[in-house]
C-alpha cells in the first residue's frame, strides 16, 4: 500500500516538477536591462516571457535600445540588448528558430534575404550580451560579464584591419567576415583573469 501511495504522489508531482517556471515580469525587466548600456536603460524596450512562456513585450521603449530577458527554457542565464535597427533581423531569427530551423539554415536564409533586400540589415549596429549566475536564494545575478558585438554587414579583415580569428580577451576581432552577420567581437577579460 505504501508503494502505491508513493507512486501516486510521484505521478501527481511529476508534471509540476517538469513545468517551466517563468520569472516575474519585474525581475525579467530588471535583469534584461543589465545588458543595456547605463545611459539607455531608463527608456529601453524589453522583450520577455508571459506566464505561459510566450515571447512578449514586457515594457515599451522610448529610446533606441531593445533588451531581451533571459530565456527560461535555457539553463544558462544570458540577456542581451541591441540597437532597434537590428530588431527586424533578430525577429526573423526568432521566427525561423520557432519554425524548427537550425543555426546553419537560419544563417543561410537571412544571408539570402539581406542580399536580396527582403530583410533590412543596418550598415552598423551594436549588441551587448550579459551573462552571469543566479543566486538561488536572493535571485541576484552573480559573476556578471558583458560581451560587445558591433555588426558591420559584409565587412572583411581587409576592410577593417581586424583579425578574423578569436583573439585574447579584451582584443577586437571580426567574426563571420564577408557575410551579412559580419561583426566585431570584444570580450573583456572576466574578473580574476
N, C-alpha and C positions, 0 to 999 in steps of 0.2 A: 504494500500500500504506500509506504514511504517513497519507493522508487517511482511509482506512478504520480504521486503528488509533485515530486521534484521535476519529473518530466513535463508535467502540465505547466508548472511555473516557468520552466525554461522555454517552453513553446510560447507562452504569453509574453515573456520578457524579450525574446529574440527580436521581434520587429522594432521594439523600442531601442534596443542597443544598436541596431543597424541603421536607424534613422539618421539622416543628415541633420546636424544641428546648425541652424543659421544664427549667427551672432546678431545682437540687437542693432537696429539701424544706426543709433548714435555711435556705437563702438565701431561699426563699419566706416562711418564717415570720418571719425577721429583718426583711425589707423590708415585709411586711404590717403588722407591729407598729409601723412608723414612723407609721402613720395613727392609732394608738391614743393617747389622752392618757396621758402617762407614768405617772400613778397607777394605771392599769388594765392596763398592758402584761403584767405577770407572769402574770395569770390569764385573759387574753383567749383565746377560742376562735379558731382560724384555719382558714379555708377556703382551698384552693388547688387544685393540679393534680397528678395522679399521673403516672407515666412514660408513660401512654397519652394524656394530655391530658384525662382525665376530671376533672370538678369533684368534689372530695372534702374531707372533714375531715382537715386535716393535724395538728391538735392540739385536744384537748378543752379546754374552758374551765372556770374556777371563779368567774368574776365576770359582770358584766352586759354585757361588750363582745364583739363579734364582728369579726374582721379578715378582709379579703379580699386574697389575694395578687394581684399584677398578672397580667392575662390574657396568657399567652404568645402568643396569636394577634394581639394588638394591638401596633402599632409603638410607641406612646407608653406610657411607664411610668406607671402610676397604681394606687395601692392605696386601700382605703377601710376605714373602721371605723364600726360603728354599734351603738346600744343593742340588746340582744337582743330587745326588744319589737318591733323592726322586721323581725325575721327572716322572719316569715310573708309580709310584704309584699314583701321582697326576693326570697325564694324563688319567689313567684308570678311576679314579673317575669322571673326567670331561666327559669322553666318556659315562660312564654308566648314568650319570645325563642327558646328552643330549638325551639318548635313553629312557628317561622317568622314570628311576628307582628312587625310594625314598631312603632316608638315610639308613634305616634298610637293604634294599635289596642290596644296594651298599656295605655296611659293610660286609654282608654275602658272597657276590660274591668275594670281594677282600680277605676276610679271607680264603676262599677255594682255591683261586688262589695262594696266598702266601704259604699256607701249601703244595700245590701240586708242587710248584716250577715254575708254569706258570708265575707268577708275581714276579719280583725281588723286594725285600724289603731290604734295607741296615740294618746292625745289629745296627747301630746308625746314627742318622741324626738330624739336627736342623731345626726348622721352627720358624719364627717370624711373629707375626700379629700386624699390625699398624692400629689404629683407630683414629678417630677424627671427627671434624665437618668442613664443608666447608663454609668459609665466602662467602656469595652470591655476595658481591661486589668485593673483592680483589681476590677471588678464592684461598686464602691461607688456610692452614689447621690449625685449632684452637683446643685446648684441646687434644693435641696428647697423645697417650698411646700405649705402646708396651707390648705384652704378649709373653712369650717364651715357646716353646714346644720342647722337646727332645725325639724323637722317639727311643724306645728300644723294638723292637718286642718281644712279649711273656714274657716280664718282669712281675714280680709279686711284691706284697708288701713284701713278704718274701725275694725275691732275691735282692731287692733294699733297704729294710728297710724304705720305704716311706709309708705314709698313702695312702689309696685308696679312700678316700672321700675328697671333697674340703676342703681346709684349708684357714685361713685368708690370705688376700693379702700379697704377699711377701714370703709366705711359699710354699715349693715344695710339690706336691702330685702326685700320679700315677693314670692316667685316663685309662680306658679300660684295666685293668691288665689281663695278661694271653692271650691276643689276639695279632694279627698282628699289631694292632693300639695302643699297649701299649705305653704311652708317659708321660713324666714328665711335669707337668704344673707348670709354675711360672708366676704369675700375680702380678707385682709390684703394690703397692697402687697408686691410682690416686692422682694427686696433689691436695692438700687441704684436704685430708683424713688423 
